[in-house]
Amino acid sequence: MATRSAKLGKADRACIGHALELAADKRTVVWSDPDAGLSYRLTPVRGMVVDRQKCREFDLTIHGNDMDEKRREKACQASEGTWQPM
């Protein structure tokens, strides 16, 4: 299967923010985007504070539509429900 980088849509970014806001470390959140033919798995790894901002490290897996991608990312909370990649 080919690997290519996914461009996240607005709804998928919202799901990521919601998962980072609510999911405990090591608790996987799963959702799908039937229009794009993709499924997502996000697992928060750990929380941290960077420059007085709440941040989290997480694993994100995207699968489907000739895509199989897994990456570890970090994001910090910009506002309630809004997270920015580090």
N, C-alpha and C positions, 0 to 999 in steps of 0.2 A: 504494500500500500504506500502511496506517495505521502510525503510529509510536506506540508506548506503552512505558512503562518496564517492564523485566523485573524480577521478583522472583527472585533467585537462590536455588535450593534448596541443601540441605546438600551434595549430591554435586557440584553445579556450583561451589560455593565451594571444595570440596576440590580440584577440577580446577584452579581458578585458583591456589590455593596451591601445588600440585604444579608447575604451569607456571612460576610465579614463582621457585620453588626451583631448578628444573633447566634451564630454557630460557635460552639465550644471548640477548643483545640482538639484536633484528631477526630472531629465529627464531620463526616463527608456530607455535602449537600449536592443533590443531583437535579438537573433540569434539562429540558430539551427545547430546541428551536425547530419546530417541524417545517417552517418555511425555508430554512436554510439546510435542513436535513442533518443538523448537528446535535450532539448530546454533550453535556458538560458535567464534570465532577470537580468540585472545589473542596479541598480539605485544609482548613486553617492549621498551621503548624505551631506557631507561637505568637504571642503578643509582645510588644515592646513600646517604649516611649522614645521618640526621636524629636528633639527640639520642642519638648512639651506637647507633642502631638501623639495621639493614640495610633499605633501602627500595628500591622500584622504581616507575618510571612505566611504564604500559602502555596499549596500545590494546585495547579489547574490542568485538567486533562480535557481535551476537545477531540471528539471522535465523530466520524461520519463524512459522507460526501467526499470520498477519497482523501480524507485527512485523519491523521493520528498524531496528535501533538500533546506533549506533556512538558510543563515548565514550572519552575518555582519562581514566585514573584513576591514582592513586598509592596504594600500600599499603606498610606496614612490617611486618616480621617480628616477631610477638609471641612465638613459640616455634617449635621445629622443625616445619615444615610448616603453621604457622598464620600467616596474614597478616591484618592489620586495615587497612581503608580509612583514608586520611588525610582 
